[in-house]
């Protein structure tokens, strides 16, 4: 599942379908593989809550 989400984020960034300074909010099961930070995708914040994690990324 995470692999598909990572590919989707990469495609959105590559095709310029997401504007710069846009924030992407992702919700994951805890301990799953969250998207890796890149030059164009920075993790701004993450919140742990029970068995899930909320990550906020900024597109640079």
C-alpha positions in Angstrom: 0.0 0.0 0.0 2.7 2.5 0.9 4.5 1.8 -2.3 1.5 2.9 -4.2 1.2 6.1 -2.2 4.9 6.9 -2.7 4.5 6.4 -6.4 1.5 8.7 -6.5 3.3 11.4 -4.6 6.3 11.1 -6.9 4.1 11.3 -10.0 2.2 14.4 -8.7 5.5 16.1 -8.1 7.2 15.1 -11.4 4.2 16.1 -13.5 3.9 19.4 -11.7 0.4 18.6 -10.7 1.0 20.0 -7.2 2.0 23.6 -6.8 5.0 24.6 -4.8 4.3 25.4 -1.1 1.3 23.1 -1.2 0.9 20.9 1.9 0.0 17.2 1.5 -1.5 15.5 4.5 -1.1 11.7 4.7 -2.7 9.3 7.2 -0.9 6.0 7.9 -1.0 3.0 10.1 1.6 3.3 12.8 5.0 1.8 11.9 4.2 1.7 8.2 6.7 3.1 5.7 6.0 6.7 5.2 7.2 8.6 2.1 10.8 9.5 2.2 11.8 13.2 2.2 13.3 14.4 -1.1 14.5 17.8 -2.4 10.9 18.6 -3.4 9.0 16.9 -0.5 9.8 17.9 3.1 8.2 16.4 6.2 6.8 19.4 8.2 5.1 17.6 11.1 3.9 14.3 12.1 1.5 13.3 14.9 1.1 9.9 16.5 -2.3 9.0 17.6 -3.2 5.5 18.8 -2.4 3.1 16.0 -2.1 5.7 13.3 0.2 8.5 12.2 -0.6 11.8 10.5 2.2 13.3 8.4 2.2 16.8 6.8 4.5 17.3 3.9 5.4 20.5 2.1 6.1 20.6 -1.6 9.1 22.8 -2.4 
